[in-house]
Amino acid sequence: MDEELKYAEQWDISGKYFYDSGYYSWMTDKLKSFKSIVEIGCGTGYSTLALIEKGHTVIAIDKNKDCLEMAKKLLVQNGYSNQAIFLEGDVAVDDFRKFIVDNYSFDAVVCWNVGSYWSRQMIKFYLPYMLEYGLNQQQIMGNPESSYSELIIWDVCRLASSKGVAANIIDRGAEMVDEQTDPYYYTLRDEFHFSSIEYDNKKADSLSHGGRMLVTNGKVNTEKKVEIIFISILYT
């Protein structure tokens, strides 16, 4: 099985768990003020489904073609055929971000639970982008998953800022984050000149063994379920 398909099948299990547990419903509640959403990293569509069920129009983007095909099928199975625009593309690529800005109107950009599979080819591809973002090779090679996550969140903020719209990041962590404990997100607020930042947190759990395994500090967690905190950051 190729790595793209393997990732899609594993994430489908994890995404369904988030949907069935009501976590995606909690995430969509952050977006009540925004009608049209660009979703970066739609995965296999459970987050997209939750957005559509709450009345949003969605431009769903993923670089994994297998994820996109599964997401399209999921919407059809739930009676929402043709309710989302699906695009294969990578937000890290400048030309793709420009294409989105030039060709679509939207109110907010969301990125929930960044993830990807890894290989030497992937690291080679993303290395110049990660260096542009500001990481060094030692940081990247020590923890490519975290480095990739930071890069994509940065590019999501670049996309939202260039269009003058809101951005919602939802990350997975081990501790709650607020304005007193924020180690990172406020720097993006300042870098991209968002006028405000809102924090919210939710205690949750995630499938690891049996779904898409979680990587913490470079180590794979093989427990069936892992307690996590969903950290929501809303920039406007």
C-alpha positions as CSV (number, residue, x, y, z in Angstrom):
1,M,0.0,0.0,0.0
2,D,1.4,3.4,-0.9
3,E,1.9,5.9,1.9
4,E,-0.8,8.4,0.7
5,L,-3.5,5.7,0.8
6,K,-2.2,4.3,4.1
7,Y,-2.4,7.7,5.7
8,A,-5.9,8.3,4.3
9,E,-7.2,5.0,5.7
10,Q,-5.7,5.6,9.1
11,W,-6.9,9.2,9.2
12,D,-10.4,8.1,8.2
13,I,-10.6,6.1,11.4
14,S,-9.4,9.0,13.5
15,G,-11.6,11.6,11.7
16,K,-14.7,9.5,12.2
17,Y,-13.9,9.2,15.9
18,F,-13.6,13.0,16.2
19,Y,-16.9,13.4,14.3
20,D,-18.8,10.7,16.4
21,S,-17.4,12.2,19.6
22,G,-18.7,15.7,18.8
23,Y,-15.3,17.2,18.6
24,Y,-15.8,18.6,15.1
25,S,-19.1,20.0,16.1
26,W,-17.3,21.9,18.9
27,M,-14.8,23.2,16.3
28,T,-17.4,24.5,14.0
29,D,-19.0,26.5,16.8
30,K,-16.0,28.8,16.6
31,L,-17.1,29.8,13.1
32,K,-20.7,31.0,13.6
33,S,-19.9,34.5,12.2
34,F,-18.4,33.1,9.0
35,K,-20.4,31.7,6.1
36,S,-17.8,30.6,3.5
37,I,-14.8,28.6,4.7
38,V,-11.6,27.5,3.1
39,E,-10.6,24.3,4.8
40,I,-6.9,23.5,4.6
41,G,-6.3,19.8,5.1
42,C,-9.9,18.4,4.9
43,G,-8.6,14.8,5.3
44,T,-11.3,12.3,4.5
45,G,-14.1,14.7,5.0
46,Y,-15.5,14.3,8.5
47,S,-14.6,17.9,9.4
48,T,-16.0,19.1,6.0
49,L,-19.2,17.2,6.8
50,A,-19.5,18.9,10.2
51,L,-19.0,22.4,8.6
52,I,-21.7,21.7,6.0
53,E,-24.1,20.4,8.6
54,K,-23.8,23.7,10.4
55,G,-24.7,25.7,7.3
56,H,-21.2,26.7,6.0
57,T,-20.2,26.6,2.4
58,V,-16.8,24.9,2.1
59,I,-13.8,25.0,-0.3
60,A,-12.1,21.8,0.9
61,I,-8.4,21.4,0.1
62,D,-6.0,18.6,0.6
63,K,-2.7,17.5,-1.1
64,N,-3.6,13.8,-0.6
65,K,-5.7,12.6,-3.6
66,D,-6.9,9.5,-1.7
67,C,-8.2,11.7,1.2
68,L,-10.0,13.9,-1.3
69,E,-11.7,10.9,-3.0
70,M,-12.8,9.5,0.4
71,A,-14.1,13.0,1.4
72,K,-16.2,13.3,-1.7
73,K,-17.7,9.8,-1.1
74,L,-18.5,10.7,2.5
75,L,-20.5,13.8,1.5
76,V,-22.4,11.8,-1.1
77,Q,-23.2,9.1,1.4
78,N,-24.6,11.7,3.7
79,G,-26.8,13.5,1.1
80,Y,-24.5,16.4,0.5
81,S,-23.2,15.8,-3.1
82,N,-22.0,19.0,-4.7
83,Q,-22.1,20.8,-1.4
84,A,-18.4,21.5,-1.3
85,I,-15.7,22.5,-3.8
86,F,-12.8,20.1,-3.6
87,L,-9.3,21.1,-4.6
88,E,-6.1,19.1,-4.7
89,G,-3.2,21.4,-3.6
90,D,-0.6,22.4,-1.1
91,V,-1.0,25.6,0.9
92,A,2.8,25.7,1.3
93,V,3.2,26.4,-2.4
94,D,3.1,30.1,-3.2
95,D,1.4,29.7,-6.6
96,F,-1.4,27.6,-5.1
97,R,-2.1,30.2,-2.3
98,K,-2.2,32.9,-5.0
99,F,-4.6,30.8,-7.0
100,I,-7.0,30.6,-4.0
101,V,-6.8,34.3,-3.3
102,D,-7.3,35.2,-7.0
103,N,-10.2,32.8,-7.8
104,Y,-12.3,32.4,-4.7
105,S,-14.2,34.5,-2.2
106,F,-14.4,33.4,1.4
107,D,-14.8,34.6,5.0
108,A,-12.3,32.5,6.9
109,V,-9.5,29.9,6.5
110,V,-9.5,27.0,8.9
111,C,-6.8,24.4,9.6
112,W,-7.7,21.6,12.0
113,N,-5.3,18.9,13.2
114,V,-2.4,19.2,10.8
115,G,-0.9,15.9,9.8
116,S,0.9,14.0,7.0
117,Y,2.9,10.9,6.4
118,W,6.7,11.2,6.1
119,S,9.4,10.0,3.9
120,R,12.8,11.2,2.7
121,Q,11.2,12.6,-0.4
122,M,8.7,14.5,1.7
123,I,11.4,16.0,3.9
124,K,13.4,17.0,0.8
125,F,10.4,18.7,-0.8
126,Y,9.4,20.7,2.3
127,L,13.0,21.5,3.5
128,P,13.3,24.8,1.6
129,Y,9.8,25.9,2.8
130,M,10.7,25.1,6.4
131,L,13.9,27.0,6.1
132,E,12.1,29.9,4.7
133,Y,9.7,29.8,7.6
134,G,12.7,30.1,10.0
135,L,13.5,26.6,11.2
136,N,17.0,25.1,10.9
137,Q,18.0,21.7,9.6
138,Q,18.6,20.3,13.1
139,Q,15.1,21.3,14.2
140,I,13.5,19.8,11.1
141,M,15.3,16.5,11.2
142,G,14.8,16.1,14.9
143,N,11.0,16.5,14.6
144,P,9.7,16.7,11.0
145,E,6.0,16.3,12.1
146,S,6.2,19.4,14.4
147,S,8.2,21.4,11.8
148,Y,5.6,20.6,9.2
149,S,2.7,21.6,11.5
150,E,4.3,24.9,12.2
151,L,4.9,25.5,8.5
152,I,1.4,24.8,7.5
153,I,-0.1,26.9,10.3
154,W,2.2,29.8,9.2
155,D,1.0,29.4,5.6
156,V,-2.6,29.3,6.6
157,C,-2.1,32.6,8.4
158,R,-0.4,34.0,5.2
159,L,-3.4,32.9,3.1
160,A,-5.9,34.5,5.5
161,S,-3.9,37.7,5.9
162,S,-3.4,38.2,2.2
163,K,-7.2,37.9,1.7
164,G,-8.0,40.0,4.8
165,V,-10.1,37.3,6.4
166,A,-10.2,35.4,9.7
167,A,-8.2,32.3,10.4
168,N,-9.0,29.4,12.8
169,I,-6.3,27.0,13.9
170,I,-7.1,24.0,16.0
171,D,-4.1,22.1,17.3
172,R,-3.6,19.1,19.5
173,G,-1.6,19.5,22.7
174,A,-1.1,18.2,26.2
175,E,-1.8,21.4,28.0
176,M,-4.4,24.2,27.8
177,V,-3.2,27.5,26.2
178,D,-4.5,31.0,26.9
179,E,-3.2,34.5,26.7
180,Q,-1.0,34.0,29.8
181,T,0.5,30.7,28.6
182,D,0.6,31.1,24.9
183,P,4.1,30.2,23.7
184,Y,3.6,30.7,20.0
185,Y,0.3,31.8,18.5
186,Y,0.4,35.4,19.5
187,T,3.6,35.8,17.5
188,L,1.6,34.9,14.4
189,R,-1.1,37.4,15.3
190,D,1.6,40.1,15.3
191,E,3.4,38.9,12.2
192,F,0.3,38.8,10.1
193,H,-1.4,41.9,11.6
194,F,-4.5,40.2,12.8
195,S,-6.5,42.6,15.0
196,S,-7.5,40.1,17.7
197,I,-6.9,36.5,18.9
198,E,-9.3,34.3,20.8
199,Y,-8.4,31.2,22.7
200,D,-10.5,28.2,23.6
201,N,-9.6,24.7,24.8
202,K,-11.4,21.4,25.1
203,K,-10.3,18.3,26.9
204,A,-10.6,15.3,24.5
205,D,-9.1,12.1,23.5
206,S,-7.8,10.7,20.2
207,L,-7.3,7.3,18.7
208,S,-3.6,6.5,18.2
209,H,-3.2,2.8,17.8
210,G,-5.9,1.8,15.4
211,G,-6.2,5.2,13.8
212,R,-3.5,7.6,12.7
213,M,-0.8,7.2,15.3
214,L,0.1,10.4,17.2
215,V,3.7,11.6,17.4
216,T,4.8,13.5,20.5
217,N,8.2,15.0,20.7
218,G,9.3,12.7,17.8
219,K,8.0,9.5,19.4
220,V,5.1,7.5,18.2
221,N,2.4,6.8,20.8
222,T,1.1,3.2,20.5
223,E,-1.7,3.5,23.1
224,K,-5.2,2.9,21.7
225,K,-6.5,6.2,23.1
226,V,-4.5,9.3,24.2
227,E,-5.8,12.1,26.2
228,I,-5.3,15.4,24.4
229,I,-6.3,19.1,24.5
230,F,-7.8,20.7,21.5
231,I,-6.5,24.2,21.3
232,S,-8.5,26.6,19.3
233,I,-7.0,29.9,18.1
234,L,-9.2,32.3,16.2
235,Y,-7.6,35.3,14.5
236,T,-9.8,38.1,13.2
